[in-house]
């Protein structure tokens, strides 16, 4: 890893940056004492989101897929200067990641961060509509909540192959995007505050080819309180 | 003239236990059927109507830009699955013989080395896609493509393909893609692959 012109490594800078710690806490990721990434526990029971997301899917999604991304991310960064950095900073500057591990960090670091956010923005007490500043920002960007819902659903439905649909913030403004595979809006300097996983592993056991039904059900479990917090923190 | 969904050349449960009947039914009756109807919807009323799928995919630059992505994705999905059903069979497995065996040995050293290279290509395709055995001028090689892209788009002829979209294996194997890849070798119809190799020759 290249030294900065001021003589500080990115890791030193990070340790000085209190904001990154807050951001990491909000998005659900956690660093273990040795600087490796830890699989965050689900913030609810595996069956808590039934019938919208079944317990078996949650168990495999978290315990196998997310755990796999976490382990492979840690294996890729072992012994490198990336140890100790936040996942947001790593993904926000992939060009600074050594080339021989860049694809592994992009795919597994993306998978680590995306799923860490995904569990947080769902809840058994979710659904409904946002309120406060987030509701105003959604209305301002999309006209009203129904129009937002239909645009977000169309984005999620249109991802061909594996990927994600996002609600993201850039300088306070909201916009929608999609990414292939485990790419994250963080890689484009945007802050994701809501994301839906449309890899088939996220819904196939329960919905098979009916992705549209899964997208529709997702709206019953969105934790708008958490999304509002992430919006406020990104602002 | 619209493209038609081909029938499965065997019963939905014929590849059990390697590929379960429920997966086969949904894969063919829903996924492949949707690629077929979406492809037909995209090309309806265009000059592509009546062309072979190989000719269309072999020259995507000639497809009108407004429908190019739809043709690439759904035409790819149509062609890939057509091939996929053909190169599997309930009496499959084993190893190839004849000219195809010679070509594989020449390219990879041995059948075991080919199996490792093909399995690695299938396992390392991140996200959705396919692993392929491709022939171009008699030589064979292994490659992989994202989503529903096909070697036809690069001028190669696929003679063996493995679908590694999660829909191809998730009901039976969940996250265990390597188990699905290993099981696939029990259902490969090598006679069909050899026919395709000879025809491409």
Interface residues (C-beta under 8 A of the other chain):
Chain A: X60 X64 X65 X68 X107 X160 X161 X162 X163 X180 X181 X182 X199 X200 X201 X204 X205 X208 X209
Chain B: X26 X30 X31 X34 X73 X126 X127 X128 X129 X146 X147 X148 X165 X166 X167 X170 X171 X174 X175
